[in-house]
Amino acid sequence: MDLHKFCDLKETKASIVEKLEYLRNGGLEEYLKFSMAEMGLKKLPNKKGDQIIEQIIAKSPNDLNEKVKNPEHYKAHLCCLKQVWEEMFLHDAFIDNIKNYNVQPGKDLVVYNYFHLLSELLFDMVLLVQDYNVVIKKIKPLKFSIGKNLFQGDFTLYQLLPQIIFGQVSYHAFIEREPFVSIALIRQIIELRIRRAFGIMGVYDKAKDSFEPMPLGQIFDEIKKHQSEIDFAIPLSNVIRLNGWSNIYMHSGMKDYTWTIIFVYRYLHEFIKGRTNGNSWSANSGIRLKQETLDNIAKGLESTIKNYNINLELFKSMPDVFIIS
């Protein structure tokens, strides 16, 4: 397979449409067959979303070191990228939208954004195969070698800051994308969802008249005691795993393959936005439990902090959770 040609993409609408149609009409399948051959696979494994998350997402730096030594990590990434391409970019509706789009004069941001996103995905697909060969098969690249800056720089984040404040199309910001900052948002989304679902915002110290945060890990520890009584839209273990993965980025700036952040965004949908309950949709139904369970979790946390310091009490809010009657 010609990997140079596979990655080739120009910043034009025509080039983007051509690449999307190539991938839809057999190019993605060609890549998957090439990658499976490199990994010694006769067919692509059938992995569900939960299993993909378990195998591609590391909950700690040590877990990451172990994961990259396991061939299943790379096979799961193949399943992941296949889903992302097919569900997000290679269906007729999206390709038709690009085809029918009227390019604006000057620097067209739709073309700019999709050019860079698709280029990053294609590059990482080649990098995945190289990583497998180097780490698992201990084979150094013979024809050509590619590399990626694995860590987010503080300067590029500062360049992104005015874009978040003023918007990408503004006179105050640069247009450059920094997609991996989305991992920091994922980290905050998970924390806010858990805190608001169980109504645990922090700890109040009566002696100091001060508010203090309660570590999210401590809340998870208490929730795990009642795990069998709670219906999570995704497994609690994967909520904790994604929280740990996003912490790696928060503390080190370590990036991932580009399709990972898209897959995680989609995977979190029902957990964050809720799911159907009978004939209606409830925004809080990503977590469902009985009032008794909710009360017992709060009591358990109260007991924990009282044992630590008698002056502490939970700072609560109204729980944003679906109560099962």
TIGUBA-710654 format. One record per residue: y, x, z of N, C-alpha, C in turn; residue number from 1. Coordinates in steps of 0.001 Angstrom, whole numbers, plus 500000, padded with zeros to 6 digits. Example, Ala and Ser with C-alpha at 12.3 -4.5 7.8 and 13.67 -1.06 7.14 Angstrom:
! TIGUBA-710654
<<494310,513190,507800>,<495500,512300,507800>,<496700,513200,507800>,1>
<<497750,512850,507080>,<498940,513670,507140>,<500030,512900,507870>,2>
! end
This chain:
! TIGUBA-710654
<<498805,500852,500000>,<500000,500000,500000>,<501242,500885,500000>,1>
<<502200,500571,499145>,<503444,501333,499056>,<504400,500859,500151>,2>
<<504443,501589,501273>,<505257,501177,502412>,<506746,501335,502145>,3>
<<507106,502321,501322>,<508522,502471,500949>,<509016,501215,500235>,4>
<<508235,500754,499266>,<508605,499561,498508>,<508566,498326,499397>,5>
<<507606,498288,500299>,<507480,497156,501214>,<508747,496984,502045>,6>
<<509343,498086,502483>,<510544,498036,503324>,<511831,497875,502527>,7>
<<511760,498068,501228>,<512980,498062,500420>,<513648,496687,500424>,8>
<<514913,496671,500801>,<515696,495431,500839>,<517161,495779,500690>,9>
<<517859,495015,499875>,<519288,495257,499666>,<520096,494138,500332>,10>
<<521338,494435,500638>,<522191,493471,501317>,<522796,492499,500309>,11>
<<521911,491757,499656>,<522335,490720,498726>,<521458,489491,498920>,12>
<<521981,488345,498599>,<521204,487104,498672>,<519978,487198,497776>,13>
<<520146,487733,496567>,<519039,487804,495607>,<517895,488661,496156>,14>
<<518229,489786,496775>,<517209,490671,497316>,<516475,490015,498485>,15>
<<517225,489310,499323>,<516612,488625,500464>,<515647,487538,499983>,16>
<<516071,486735,499021>,<515207,485678,498483>,<513961,486288,497837>,17>
<<514156,487355,497066>,<513024,488012,496408>,<512000,488510,497431>,18>
<<512483,489103,498529>,<511575,489636,499550>,<510847,488507,500275>,19>
<<511566,487444,500586>,<510943,486314,501272>,<509860,485670,500400>,20>
<<510151,485504,499109>,<509166,484898,498207>,<507960,485814,498017>,21>
<<508212,487113,497967>,<507102,488080,497867>,<506191,487976,499086>,22>
<<506784,487919,500266>,<505988,487834,501496>,<505242,486502,501578>,23>
<<505911,485418,501192>,<505270,484099,501217>,<504115,484017,500227>,24>
<<504293,484638,499065>,<503326,484493,497985>,<502242,485579,497984>,25>
<<502040,486223,499111>,<500942,487202,499193>,<501311,488522,499815>,26>
<<502597,488819,499922>,<503012,490108,500469>,<502650,490286,501940>,27>
<<502824,489225,502730>,<502461,489303,504142>,<500957,489488,504280>,28>
<<500196,488770,503483>,<498730,488901,503522>,<498301,490309,503114>,29>
<<498976,490872,502126>,<498678,492242,501698>,<498927,493214,502848>,30>
<<500043,493040,503547>,<500350,493908,504684>,<499295,493759,505781>,31>
<<498911,492514,506079>,<497936,492276,507144>,<496589,492908,506794>,32>
<<496162,492798,505547>,<494898,493413,505134>,<494977,494929,505248>,33>
<<496120,495493,504849>,<496316,496943,504980>,<496256,497368,506440>,34>
<<496947,496635,507306>,<496989,496975,508725>,<495630,496789,509380>,35>
<<494925,495711,509018>,<493592,495481,509580>,<492633,496596,509175>,36>
<<492754,497077,507941>,<491913,498193,507495>,<492206,499444,508316>,37>
<<493488,499685,508585>,<493867,500840,509407>,<493305,500713,510822>,38>
<<493197,499475,511305>,<492727,499241,512670>,<491234,498921,512740>,39>
<<490546,499007,511601>,<489110,498775,511588>,<488713,497332,511784>,40>
<<489562,496401,511347>,<489292,494977,511517>,<488851,494360,510197>,41>
<<487849,493474,510257>,<487434,492732,509075>,<488251,491454,508910>,42>
<<488684,490889,510031>,<489553,489724,509983>,<490485,489739,511177>,43>
<<491574,489007,511055>,<492562,488968,512128>,<492041,488103,513272>,44>
<<492126,488584,514505>,<491666,487775,515644>,<492468,486480,515759>,45>
<<491843,485456,516321>,<492512,484181,516552>,<493023,484164,517990>,46>
<<494268,484562,518178>,<494845,484656,519517>,<495909,483579,519701>,47>
<<495826,482868,520823>,<496814,481851,521162>,<498042,482506,521793>,48>
<<499092,481708,521947>,<500357,482238,522455>,<500242,482909,523801>,49>
<<499519,482281,524753>,<499375,482867,526082>,<498702,484229,526018>,50>
<<497655,484336,525214>,<496926,485598,525105>,<497769,486671,524424>,51>
<<498536,486270,523410>,<499420,487231,522746>,<500422,487806,523743>,52>
<<501031,486939,524540>,<501993,487400,525543>,<501326,488359,526526>,53>
<<500126,488024,526982>,<499412,488875,527931>,<499143,490260,527358>,54>
<<498925,490340,526042>,<498515,491608,525445>,<499662,492425,524858>,55>
<<500798,491791,524566>,<501906,492570,524006>,<503016,492830,525013>,56>
<<503077,492030,526090>,<504174,492148,527047>,<503720,492921,528275>,57>
<<504413,493991,528574>,<504110,494805,529748>,<504970,494348,530913>,58>
<<504360,494174,532081>,<505099,493699,533242>,<505721,494822,534054>,59>
<<505415,496073,533693>,<505980,497230,534387>,<505844,498446,533483>,60>
<<506586,499519,533752>,<506416,500744,532947>,<504983,501272,532967>,61>
<<504319,501221,534120>,<502925,501680,534194>,<502014,500799,533343>,62>
<<502271,499501,533368>,<501493,498577,532550>,<501705,498875,531069>,63>
<<502921,499210,530693>,<503224,499562,529304>,<502444,500806,528885>,64>
<<502399,501804,529760>,<501663,503032,529447>,<500193,502745,529189>,65>
<<499628,501785,529913>,<498227,501419,529711>,<498047,500568,528464>,66>
<<498989,499674,528220>,<498858,498763,527086>,<498834,499507,525753>,67>
<<499714,500478,525593>,<499804,501166,524302>,<498561,502003,524008>,68>
<<497705,502221,524987>,<496459,502959,524775>,<495319,502029,524357>,69>
<<495585,500722,524380>,<494552,499728,524107>,<494713,499163,522699>,70>
<<493694,499255,521838>,<493801,498717,520475>,<494166,497233,520435>,71>
<<493776,496464,521470>,<494082,495040,521484>,<495583,494777,521499>,72>
<<496334,495704,522045>,<497799,495584,522074>,<498354,495479,520651>,73>
<<497854,496302,519761>,<498348,496345,518393>,<497802,495165,517573>,74>
<<496566,494783,517840>,<495995,493621,517162>,<496759,492354,517529>,75>
<<497136,492248,518808>,<497921,491091,519256>,<499293,491085,518591>,76>
<<499862,492271,518376>,<501151,492348,517682>,<501021,491867,516238>,77>
<<499896,492136,515598>,<499681,491617,514242>,<499687,490091,514253>,78>
<<499004,489507,515234>,<498990,488044,515357>,<500391,487518,515632>,79>
<<501116,488240,516452>,<502474,487846,516825>,<503403,487852,515624>,80>
<<503425,488947,514890>,<504346,489042,513755>,<503981,488057,512653>,81>
<<502688,487790,512497>,<502255,486797,511500>,<502834,485432,511837>,82>
<<502739,485035,513090>,<503290,483744,513504>,<504799,483693,513314>,83>
<<505487,484753,513684>,<506946,484773,513562>,<507366,484640,512109>,84>
<<506743,485402,511231>,<507098,485322,509816>,<506825,483923,509248>,85>
<<505631,483416,509488>,<505235,482146,508874>,<506023,480964,509436>,86>
<<506297,480979,510730>,<506950,479823,511349>,<508471,479872,511265>,87>
<<509032,481063,511102>,<510489,481193,511107>,<511099,481466,509732>,88>
<<510395,482207,508879>,<511043,482712,507666>,<510342,482390,506349>,89>
<<509046,482107,506373>,<508319,481989,505106>,<507955,480566,504725>,90>
<<508592,479580,505362>,<508356,478197,504950>,<509428,477792,503931>,91>
<<509116,476811,503133>,<509970,476433,502000>,<511377,476040,502431>,92>
<<511495,475320,503547>,<512814,474823,503960>,<513790,475974,504196>,93>
<<513333,477026,504884>,<514233,478154,505148>,<514569,478901,503859>,94>
<<513563,479186,503058>,<513813,479921,501816>,<514746,479125,500898>,95>
<<514572,477810,500852>,<515461,476972,500039>,<516892,477011,500576>,96>
<<517042,477059,501896>,<518392,477169,502475>,<519083,478442,502010>,97>
<<518351,479539,501993>,<518926,480803,501529>,<519234,480733,500034>,98>
<<518316,480160,499279>,<518534,480034,497830>,<519792,479224,497520>,99>
<<519998,478150,498251>,<521105,477232,497970>,<522411,477649,498650>,100>
<<522372,478703,499428>,<523562,479133,500159>,<524592,479725,499203>,101>
<<525845,479310,499354>,<526935,479853,498543>,<527540,481063,499254>,102>
<<527322,482221,498681>,<527793,483467,499305>,<529313,483506,499314>,103>
<<529858,483850,500472>,<531308,483916,500622>,<531841,485245,500088>,104>
<<533063,485253,499565>,<533632,486510,499066>,<533837,487503,500204>,105>
<<533753,488782,499876>,<533906,489806,500904>,<532591,490019,501638>,106>
<<532687,490270,502921>,<531502,490522,503753>,<530919,489187,504214>,107>
<<529837,488779,503565>,<529223,487501,503920>,<528308,487706,505126>,108>
<<528585,487006,506216>,<527865,487249,507460>,<526448,486676,507455>,109>
<<526201,485620,506707>,<524837,485101,506609>,<523944,486129,505928>,110>
<<524401,486658,504818>,<523652,487702,504112>,<523524,488944,504986>,111>
<<524623,489331,505624>,<524621,490511,506503>,<523593,490368,507626>,112>
<<523599,489221,508299>,<522715,489023,509450>,<521245,489007,509041>,113>
<<520920,488270,507975>,<519515,488194,507579>,<519041,489492,506935>,114>
<<519922,490190,506258>,<519549,491500,505713>,<519121,492429,506843>,115>
<<519928,492511,507878>,<519600,493421,508984>,<518380,492947,509767>,116>
<<518279,491650,510021>,<517125,491144,510763>,<515830,491389,509998>,117>
<<515804,491031,508721>,<514586,491214,507930>,<514264,492695,507748>,118>
<<515292,493527,507592>,<515067,494977,507479>,<514424,495522,508739>,119>
<<514891,495053,509884>,<514334,495520,511163>,<512886,495078,511320>,120>
<<512590,493850,510911>,<511214,493363,510991>,<510292,494173,510085>,121>
<<510717,494416,508851>,<509900,495175,507904>,<509686,496601,508391>,122>
<<510745,497221,508897>,<510640,498591,509418>,<509646,498655,510570>,123>
<<509739,497701,511487>,<508850,497701,512653>,<507402,497435,512258>,124>
<<507191,496708,511170>,<505820,496471,510698>,<505183,497777,510243>,125>
<<505953,498614,509607>,<505454,499937,509215>,<505270,500810,510457>,126>
<<506229,500712,511380>,<506161,501500,512613>,<504923,501124,513432>,127>
<<504561,499856,513450>,<503389,499411,514207>,<502129,500126,513741>,128>
<<501951,500212,512429>,<500774,500891,511880>,<500814,502371,512237>,129>
<<501985,502980,512120>,<502121,504391,512477>,<501811,504608,513955>,130>
<<502324,503741,514805>,<502066,503861,516241>,<500572,503774,516533>,131>
<<499887,502838,515856>,<498444,502707,516063>,<497717,503988,515667>,132>
<<498075,504521,514511>,<497415,505737,514034>,<497674,506928,514946>,133>
<<498901,507050,515427>,<499268,508193,516272>,<498656,508068,517666>,134>
<<498784,506882,518274>,<498358,506717,519672>,<496855,506470,519794>,135>
<<496309,505605,518955>,<494901,505223,519089>,<493982,506170,518307>,136>
<<494327,506428,517053>,<493448,507251,516207>,<493781,508739,516275>,137>
<<494897,509063,516929>,<495322,510472,517067>,<495525,511141,515716>,138>
<<496054,510357,514761>,<496307,510873,513412>,<497810,510941,513185>,139>
<<498311,512100,512840>,<499731,512242,512533>,<499995,511751,511112>,140>
<<501173,511146,510872>,<501500,510666,509521>,<501481,511799,508514>,141>
<<500832,511554,507351>,<500716,512583,506335>,<501800,512479,505270>,142>
<<502027,511245,504757>,<502969,511069,503658>,<504411,511068,504142>,143>
<<504687,510244,505123>,<506035,510229,505681>,<505972,509677,507092>,144>
<<506966,510061,507871>,<507018,509625,509266>,<508325,508891,509498>,145>
<<508266,507824,510301>,<509472,507083,510633>,<509657,507098,512148>,146>
<<510869,506909,512574>,<511167,506901,513997>,<512208,505848,514317>,147>
<<512212,505424,515563>,<513124,504378,516010>,<513712,504782,517354>,148>
<<515002,504551,517521>,<515630,504785,518817>,<515139,503705,519774>,149>
<<514340,504097,520745>,<513688,503130,521617>,<514563,502648,522759>,150>
<<515757,503212,522902>,<516576,502856,524051>,<517963,502374,523626>,151>
<<518401,501324,524283>,<519722,500741,524041>,<520788,501657,524624>,152>
<<521832,501917,523855>,<522922,502755,524344>,<524012,501929,525002>,153>
<<524662,502501,525999>,<525747,501775,526663>,<526938,501585,525726>,154>
<<527147,502545,524815>,<528274,502437,523883>,<528099,501245,522950>,155>
<<526861,501059,522429>,<526635,499940,521506>,<526762,498609,522235>,156>
<<526380,498568,523500>,<526568,497341,524276>,<528051,497053,524476>,157>
<<528831,498103,524695>,<530275,497909,524849>,<530889,497401,523549>,158>
<<530375,497880,522418>,<530841,497395,521118>,<530495,495917,520932>,159>
<<529384,495509,521526>,<528948,494116,521409>,<529758,493187,522303>,160>
<<530259,493708,523397>,<530922,492885,524411>,<532006,491968,523847>,161>
<<532970,492462,523045>,<533992,491545,522521>,<533411,490490,521586>,162>
<<532282,490791,520931>,<531645,489786,520069>,<531142,488616,520896>,163>
<<530580,488910,522068>,<530105,487850,522947>,<531286,487033,523470>,164>
<<532393,487709,523729>,<533577,487021,524258>,<534269,486191,523175>,165>
<<534495,486800,522022>,<535324,486163,520986>,<534523,485572,519823>,166>
<<533263,485975,519679>,<532456,485495,518565>,<532341,486540,517471>,167>
<<531263,486454,516683>,<531044,487446,515635>,<532118,487359,514554>,168>
<<532542,486142,514256>,<533602,485975,513261>,<534916,485795,514005>,169>
<<535595,486899,514266>,<536870,486866,514971>,<537633,488136,514646>,170>
<<538898,488172,515052>,<539725,489351,514806>,<539662,490347,515975>,171>
<<538877,490018,516988>,<538825,490871,518172>,<537509,491611,518321>,172>
<<536532,491347,517433>,<535188,491882,517652>,<534632,492554,516409>,173>
<<533658,493423,516631>,<532894,494023,515552>,<531800,493034,515133>,174>
<<531268,493194,513926>,<530255,492257,513442>,<528835,492768,513687>,175>
<<528687,494035,514097>,<527349,494605,514263>,<526521,493823,515287>,176>
<<525260,493617,514951>,<524335,492901,515822>,<523684,493863,516817>,177>
<<523345,493360,517976>,<522539,494092,518954>,<521488,493112,519490>,178>
<<520451,492836,518688>,<519519,491754,519035>,<518773,491961,520349>,179>
<<518582,493208,520774>,<517766,493428,521973>,<518497,493104,523263>,180>
<<519805,492868,523178>,<520507,492388,524364>,<519999,490998,524744>,181>
<<519308,490344,523829>,<518709,489047,524137>,<517685,489154,525270>,182>
<<517105,490337,525463>,<516144,490513,526554>,<516838,490350,527898>,183>
<<518088,490805,527984>,<518850,490617,529222>,<519100,489132,529472>,184>
<<519342,488384,528410>,<519525,486936,528554>,<518226,486267,528982>,185>
<<517110,486722,528425>,<515813,486184,528823>,<515596,486406,530312>,186>
<<515964,487577,530786>,<515827,487889,532217>,<516621,486898,533068>,187>
<<517855,486623,532689>,<518683,485703,533470>,<518196,484264,533325>,188>
<<517750,483898,532136>,<517239,482543,531905>,<516061,482255,532821>,189>
<<515120,483201,532907>,<513939,483011,533756>,<514347,482880,535217>,190>
<<515240,483748,535669>,<515651,483705,537067>,<516352,482391,537397>,191>
<<517266,481974,536553>,<517989,480731,536810>,<517043,479530,536765>,192>
<<516079,479558,535841>,<515144,478436,535762>,<514321,478318,537045>,193>
<<513837,479437,537546>,<513028,479419,538765>,<513878,479027,539969>,194>
<<515035,479632,540120>,<515883,479332,541282>,<516317,477869,541281>,195>
<<516714,477367,540135>,<517211,475988,540081>,<516074,474971,540155>,196>
<<514921,475327,539618>,<513788,474408,539687>,<513372,474159,541127>,197>
<<513349,475227,541925>,<512905,475095,543313>,<514070,474995,544299>,198>
<<515309,475024,543769>,<516490,474834,544610>,<516740,475962,545581>,199>
<<516326,477176,545230>,<516491,478341,546107>,<517492,479296,545472>,200>
<<518732,479235,545942>,<519780,480061,545334>,<520019,481374,546078>,201>
<<519613,481445,547344>,<519821,482673,548085>,<519635,482452,549572>,202>
<<520237,483329,550369>,<520103,483292,551828>,<521481,483345,552464>,203>
<<521693,482510,553488>,<522948,482516,554233>,<522707,483166,555602>,204>
<<523518,484164,555917>,<523445,484839,557217>,<524505,484231,558130>,205>
<<524070,483458,559118>,<525000,482763,560017>,<525807,483742,560845>,206>
<<525212,484841,561256>,<525910,485810,562103>,<527034,486501,561349>,207>
<<526801,486815,560080>,<527802,487521,559271>,<528666,486570,558449>,208>
<<528280,485280,558404>,<528938,484293,557559>,<529003,484802,556121>,209>
<<527844,485230,555624>,<527790,485802,554277>,<526585,485275,553511>,210>
<<526751,485204,552212>,<525674,484785,551313>,<525000,486026,550745>,211>
<<523678,486044,550740>,<522922,487165,550215>,<521862,486658,549249>,212>
<<521573,487418,548220>,<520525,486979,547279>,<519141,487093,547901>,213>
<<518248,486226,547504>,<516834,486352,547861>,<516114,486893,546641>,214>
<<515405,488019,546778>,<514719,488605,545618>,<513823,487591,544918>,215>
<<513884,487596,543605>,<513067,486659,542833>,<511584,486892,543093>,216>
<<511210,488139,543298>,<509816,488452,543579>,<509308,487758,544826>,217>
<<510173,487612,545820>,<509804,486931,547056>,<509562,485440,546797>,218>
<<510379,484868,545922>,<510182,483456,545558>,<508882,483290,544787>,219>
<<508616,484206,543852>,<507356,484159,543107>,<506156,484241,544057>,220>
<<506245,485113,545059>,<505132,485272,546003>,<504814,483959,546719>,221>
<<505853,483216,547071>,<505632,481942,547752>,<505099,480892,546779>,222>
<<505628,480876,545551>,<505159,479916,544552>,<503679,480144,544254>,223>
<<503255,481406,544206>,<501859,481723,543882>,<500885,481124,544893>,224>
<<501337,480948,546128>,<500475,480350,547154>,<500143,478892,546831>,225>
<<500995,478248,546025>,<500828,476827,545689>,<500584,476637,544188>,226>
<<500176,477695,543527>,<500078,477692,542070>,<499189,476571,541535>,227>
<<498086,476285,542226>,<497150,475263,541753>,<497742,473858,541830>,228>
<<498839,473695,542572>,<499464,472385,542739>,<500636,472175,541786>,229>
<<500940,473174,540959>,<502120,473122,540090>,<501695,473192,538632>,230>
<<502273,472341,537811>,<501997,472316,536377>,<503140,473028,535648>,231>
<<502902,474268,535247>,<503873,475039,534473>,<503593,474853,532984>,232>
<<504644,474768,532175>,<504471,474642,530721>,<503797,475877,530136>,233>
<<504009,477024,530748>,<503308,478259,530407>,<502764,478829,531709>,234>
<<501711,479649,531659>,<501136,480153,532905>,<502163,480895,533764>,235>
<<502122,480654,535060>,<503025,481352,535974>,<502884,482863,535833>,236>
<<501655,483328,535617>,<501444,484772,535459>,<502252,485334,534296>,237>
<<502430,484536,533221>,<503213,485005,532081>,<504711,484884,532329>,238>
<<505128,483923,533164>,<506533,483871,533583>,<506875,485160,534341>,239>
<<506000,485535,535255>,<506199,486758,536042>,<506132,487983,535145>,240>
<<505208,487956,534183>,<505067,489076,533242>,<506344,489250,532413>,241>
<<506886,488158,531906>,<508104,488234,531091>,<509296,488676,531928>,242>
<<509318,488268,533187>,<510382,488719,534075>,<510309,490232,534269>,243>
<<509093,490759,534460>,<508929,492200,534617>,<509284,492955,533351>,244>
<<508873,492419,532203>,<509182,493043,530899>,<510685,493113,530677>,245>
<<511377,492026,530987>,<512832,492024,530801>,<513513,492957,531794>,246>
<<512909,493150,532962>,<513462,494106,533929>,<513398,495531,533397>,247>
<<512347,495847,532639>,<512244,497181,532042>,<513459,497437,531162>,248>
<<513799,496435,530343>,<514981,496574,529480>,<516259,496670,530320>,249>
<<516379,495828,531338>,<517588,495807,532163>,<517857,497160,532803>,250>
<<516798,497831,533234>,<516973,499064,533996>,<516880,500329,533148>,251>
<<516305,500207,531950>,<516153,501414,531119>,<516734,501264,529723>,252>
<<516941,500016,529281>,<517406,499789,527910>,<516296,499921,526883>,253>
<<515020,499964,527320>,<513914,500157,526388>,<513727,498939,525488>,254>
<<513679,499189,524191>,<513533,498135,523201>,<512054,497831,522934>,255>
<<511800,496954,521998>,<510446,496544,521640>,<510418,496353,520130>,256>
<<509284,495903,519596>,<509251,495517,518191>,<510117,494269,518020>,257>
<<510788,494165,516896>,<511777,493102,516701>,<511166,491706,516802>,258>
<<509946,491516,516279>,<509345,490182,516316>,<509038,489730,517741>,259>
<<508925,490681,518680>,<508577,490315,520054>,<509625,489399,520661>,260>
<<510904,489725,520472>,<511951,488918,521094>,<512018,487527,520474>,261>
<<511687,487414,519188>,<511660,486099,518539>,<510489,485289,519076>,262>
<<509332,485932,519219>,<508147,485240,519733>,<508380,484761,521165>,263>
<<508975,485613,522000>,<509241,485236,523389>,<510218,484071,523454>,264>
<<511259,484108,522635>,<512228,483013,522572>,<511529,481686,522295>,265>
<<510619,481673,521340>,<509902,480449,520982>,<508889,480073,522057>,266>
<<508258,481073,522640>,<507235,480833,523658>,<507820,480148,524888>,267>
<<509062,480455,525226>,<509706,479912,526420>,<510234,478493,526243>,268>
<<510139,477941,525053>,<510843,476702,524722>,<510551,475575,525710>,269>
<<509303,475217,525882>,<508981,474078,526746>,<509219,474397,528220>,270>
<<509044,475641,528596>,<509288,476029,529985>,<510759,475860,530348>,271>
<<511642,476178,529418>,<513084,476113,529683>,<513655,474736,529338>,272>
<<513289,474178,528203>,<513911,472941,527718>,<513126,471688,528046>,273>
<<511935,471855,528629>,<511159,470695,529016>,<510161,470266,527949>,274>
<<509441,469212,528244>,<508404,468714,527335>,<508282,467201,527488>,275>
<<507469,466618,526660>,<507321,465170,526652>,<506538,464687,527867>,276>
<<507037,463634,528474>,<506331,462958,529558>,<506130,461509,529139>,277>
<<504934,461202,528681>,<504704,459871,528143>,<505464,459695,526845>,278>
<<506390,458748,526823>,<507167,458472,525612>,<508571,459070,525661>,279>
<<508846,459857,526695>,<510194,460409,526823>,<510143,461917,527039>,280>
<<511286,462531,526815>,<511413,463986,526987>,<512230,464251,528241>,281>
<<511715,465105,529099>,<512437,465461,530323>,<512819,466926,530279>,282>
<<514107,467225,530465>,<514593,468601,530410>,<514042,469452,531546>,283>
<<513643,468818,532651>,<513158,469564,533807>,<511641,469684,533861>,284>
<<510953,469153,532863>,<509498,469039,532958>,<508739,470298,532568>,285>
<<509446,471405,532369>,<508752,472680,532173>,<507997,473082,533421>,286>
<<508412,472517,534566>,<507726,472713,535836>,<507568,471336,536474>,287>
<<506313,470936,536770>,<506052,469625,537363>,<505231,469813,538635>,288>
<<505633,469120,539686>,<504931,469226,540963>,<505274,468044,541853>,289>
<<504552,467894,542941>,<504822,466829,543895>,<505915,467269,544872>,290>
<<506593,466291,545443>,<507645,466580,546414>,<507091,467369,547604>,291>
<<505898,467054,547995>,<505277,467749,549129>,<505134,469243,548852>,292>
<<504731,469575,547635>,<504587,470986,547263>,<505938,471679,547260>,293>
<<506933,471010,546707>,<508283,471562,546688>,<508774,471831,548108>,294>
<<508557,470892,549000>,<508977,471054,550396>,<508228,472192,551077>,295>
<<506943,472328,550787>,<506140,473373,551417>,<506572,474764,550961>,296>
<<507005,474886,549715>,<507501,476174,549219>,<508786,476552,549956>,297>
<<509676,475584,550124>,<510920,475837,550856>,<510621,476212,552313>,298>
<<509686,475507,552936>,<509323,475808,554325>,<508723,477210,554443>,299>
<<507900,477576,553469>,<507298,478909,553491>,<508342,480009,553390>,300>
<<509341,479794,552528>,<510420,480783,552391>,<511286,480815,553646>,301>
<<511543,479653,554237>,<512307,479588,555493>,<511593,480399,556575>,302>
<<510288,480232,556679>,<509516,480949,557681>,<509567,482456,557454>,303>
<<509485,482855,556177>,<509515,484282,555847>,<510822,484928,556270>,304>
<<511949,484278,555952>,<513241,484896,556274>,<513535,484811,557765>,305>
<<513052,483781,558447>,<513254,483673,559900>,<512501,484782,560633>,306>
<<511325,485123,560119>,<510560,486218,560714>,<511272,487554,560542>,307>
<<512050,487640,559483>,<512814,488859,559214>,<514087,488918,560044>,308>
<<514803,487773,560099>,<516072,487717,560834>,<516335,486266,561205>,309>
<<516423,485987,562507>,<516566,484617,562994>,<517856,483964,562533>,310>
<<518840,484769,562113>,<520144,484239,561693>,<520169,483803,560228>,311>
<<519068,484022,559527>,<519045,483698,558102>,<518541,482278,557865>,312>
<<519125,481627,556862>,<518623,480328,556425>,<518772,480224,554912>,313>
<<517910,479408,554311>,<517951,479272,552856>,<519238,478602,552401>,314>
<<519830,479135,551336>,<520968,478492,550679>,<520387,477723,549502>,315>
<<520371,476403,549606>,<519647,475563,548651>,<520587,474816,547711>,316>
<<519988,474354,546620>,<520666,473453,545693>,<519704,472318,545368>,317>
<<520190,471301,544696>,<519326,470197,544273>,<518317,470723,543251>,318>
<<517016,470613,543499>,<516021,471155,542572>,<516059,470481,541202>,319>
<<516113,471274,540156>,<516038,470768,538789>,<514600,470878,538319>,320>
<<513749,469963,538781>,<512325,470030,538505>,<511800,468605,538358>,321>
<<510666,468470,537688>,<510075,467150,537480>,<509135,466845,538636>,322>
<<509458,465822,539402>,<508649,465430,540555>,<507578,464430,540119>,323>
<<506329,464788,540407>,<505211,463896,540095>,<505051,462894,541223>,324>
<<505025,461628,540895>,<504898,460594,541919>,<503447,460394,542343>,325>
! end
